């Protein structure tokens, strides 16, 4: 039995963003309403980024307006992904958005590919957005992508990863999610990374944002758990992936697999089982 509560972050935004055919806004709203009834801690629901970069999420403001009533009846908090100051300002103009998520890569190659910024430029953006969040009493979540290795040939080590985490912590970032962006992390890499960071910085919440094939999901969840991770991103039925990572999308950790693992550990947060079933029945109508 774990004494530290588990934080569940459901990620329909990540599940949707790589789909080429535009999903009708009304379908997105209905799906998010169903997810809001389940009882997840956080819903990674949309992003305020350039419609040219991710056309699928261009309707995030309309989706947000459509779920306001359901959100008022839910304890779930909303997280929106942003990539620059403009997007942060848009997100912060909505009082119902509690968390802003910024993708910061420790790979220069991927930072340029994902946000068209160098690491140095991205770091300046992080500092600016953190100040904006503090003024609005919101929380910035930084995703450290390439958290467990680098397929692009750039340098990678636990020491390098920790040096970037230290910079974030020094800038008062309290939630850092380690992203296995292209799904190439190995269990032997995952556990040592989380052990190093969770033991050295016990007051910081380190999360796991994994991509994996179905047969690789449990090993990654277990490796993170053994390393002390208690914040997990997932998506129902394992849909999703980063469209800027590589041509073939590697899906998210399936929420149902994560819940099964947590149940075995006696660490499953209370969820509305009926609402979860409703959401799972809706998911195939969104992702097909």
Rosetta blueprint (number, residue, H / E / L):
1 X L
2 X L
3 X L
4 X L
5 X L
6 X L
7 X E
8 X E
9 X E
10 X E
11 X L
12 X H
13 X H
14 X H
15 X H
16 X H
17 X H
18 X L
19 X L
20 X L
21 X L
22 X L
23 X L
24 X L
25 X H
26 X H
27 X H
28 X H
29 X H
30 X H
31 X H
32 X H
33 X H
34 X H
35 X H
36 X H
37 X L
38 X L
39 X L
40 X L
41 X L
42 X E
43 X E
44 X E
45 X E
46 X E
47 X E
48 X E
49 X L
50 X L
51 X L
52 X L
53 X L
54 X L
55 X H
56 X H
57 X H
58 X L
59 X L
60 X H
61 X H
62 X H
63 X H
64 X H
65 X H
66 X H
67 X L
68 X H
69 X H
70 X H
71 X H
72 X H
73 X L
74 X L
75 X L
76 X L
77 X E
78 X E
79 X E
80 X E
81 X E
82 X E
83 X L
84 X L
85 X H
86 X H
87 X H
88 X H
89 X H
90 X H
91 X H
92 X H
93 X L
94 X L
95 X L
96 X L
97 X E
98 X E
99 X E
100 X E
101 X E
102 X E
103 X E
104 X E
105 X E
106 X L
107 X L
108 X H
109 X H
110 X H
111 X H
112 X H
113 X H
114 X H
115 X H
116 X L
117 X L
118 X L
119 X H
120 X H
121 X H
122 X H
123 X H
124 X H
125 X H
126 X H
127 X H
128 X H
129 X H
130 X H
131 X H
132 X H
133 X H
134 X H
135 X H
136 X L
137 X L
138 X L
139 X E
140 X E
141 X E
142 X E
143 X E
144 X E
145 X E
146 X L
147 X L
148 X L
149 X L
150 X L
151 X L
152 X L
153 X L
154 X L
155 X L
156 X L
157 X L
158 X H
159 X H
160 X H
161 X H
162 X H
163 X H
164 X H
165 X H
166 X H
167 X H
168 X H
169 X H
170 X H
171 X L
172 X L
173 X L
174 X L
175 X E
176 X E
177 X E
178 X E
179 X E
180 X E
181 X L
182 X L
183 X L
184 X L
185 X L
186 X L
187 X H
188 X H
189 X H
190 X H
191 X H
192 X H
193 X H
194 X H
195 X H
196 X H
197 X H
198 X H
199 X H
200 X H
201 X L
202 X L
203 X L
204 X L
205 X E
206 X E
207 X E
208 X E
209 X E
210 X E
211 X E
212 X L
213 X L
214 X H
215 X H
216 X H
217 X H
218 X H
219 X H
220 X H
221 X H
222 X H
223 X H
224 X H
225 X H
226 X H
227 X L
228 X L
229 X L
230 X L
231 X E
232 X E
233 X E
234 X E
235 X E
236 X H
237 X H
238 X H
239 X L
240 X L
241 X L
242 X L
243 X L
244 X L
245 X L
246 X L
247 X L
248 X L
249 X L
250 X L
251 X L
252 X E
253 X L
254 X E
255 X H
256 X H
257 X H
258 X H
259 X H
260 X H
261 X H
262 X H
263 X H
264 X H
265 X L
266 X L
267 X L
268 X L
269 X L
270 X L
271 X L
272 X L
273 X H
274 X H
275 X H
276 X H
277 X H
278 X H
279 X H
280 X H
281 X H
282 X H
283 X H
284 X H
285 X H
286 X H
287 X L
288 X L
